[in-house]
């Protein structure tokens, strides 16, 4: 049986079963570092680079739909990318996620 093609603009990044609850998982999509987080029954994709200190968010912790940067403690909302804890003041991009069967698909293309 063949796997259906990903919808236009989306790339398969992993299997859903590879994502542990509340544990960030770093992937690259078209050269963009992305942190995938499975939490509260959903999968979120957020840019993996903290807007405050240029470090990997996937090395941080997840709680209450927030990801915390391990270096200075900035937190970001996984749904919006907006900072919810200082010292960060700028949001990080979030990306659409689709689940097709057991495949996790992410789109990092920016529509104008």
N, C-alpha and C positions, 0 to 999 in steps of 0.2 A: 504494500500500500504506500503510495507516495504522500509526502507532506505537502499541504497546500502552500502556495506562495504567499509571502507576507504582503499585506496591503501596501499600496504605493506610499513611499516615504517612511515606512517602518522597516526595522531590521530586527531579526531574531537575535537576542542577546544571551539567553540561557533557558533552561527548563524551569518551570515553576517549582518543581521539587528541589532544585538547588538552592532556593532562597529560604533561609531559616528565619523564623519570626523574630522581628526586632533586631536583626543583625544586618548591618549594611554590607552590600556586595558590590565591589567595584568592577565595572566593565568599560570598554571603549566602544563608542558608536560613531562611525565615520570620523575617527580621530578626536572625538569629544569624550573627556573623562566623565563618567556617570556613576552615581551611587544609586543602586537599586535597594529599596527597602520594602519588605513584606511586613505589614502591620495592620491590625484592626480589620482583617479580612480583605485588604486591598494591597496593590503593589504600586509604589511610587518611584519615579525617576527624577533625580535632582542632580544638577551639576556637582561634580565631586570636589570642586575647589572652593574653599571658604573665601568669601569676598573680603574678609578682613586680613587674613594672614597667608593666603596662597598655600594652604596645606590641604591634604586629603580629608574630606568629610567622612569617607567610608571607614576611617580609623576611629571614628567617634561612636557615641552611644545613642540609642533611640529610645524615646519615651514619650507617650502621649502625642504621637504623630509629629514629633520634633526630632531633628538630628542635631547633636551637639558636637561642635568642633573640639577635638581633644586638646588643642594647644592653648587656647585662651578662654574656652567655655562659651563661645557664641552659639546660639541655637537658631535653627531655621525651621519654619513650618514646611513639612513635606508636601503639602497641598499647593502652597503658593510661592515658596522660596523666600518669603519675607523673614527678616531676622526677628526673633522674639526674645533675644537676649544679647546684651552688649558683650564685647565691644563692637561687634559688627553693626553697621547701619545701612548697608546696601544689600538688596536681595540677591539670591543666586537663581539662575534659570531652572525651571522645572519643565519636564517633557511629558508628552502623552504616552500612556502605556496601554497596550492591548494584550489580552490573554487569549490565545487561540489554541484550544486543546491544552497541552502542557507547555506550550511555547510562550515565553515572555517576549513581546515585541515593543520596541521603543523608537520614537521618531525624534530626531534632533534638528530636523529642518525647520527653519524659521519662516513663517509666512509673513508676507509684507502687507 
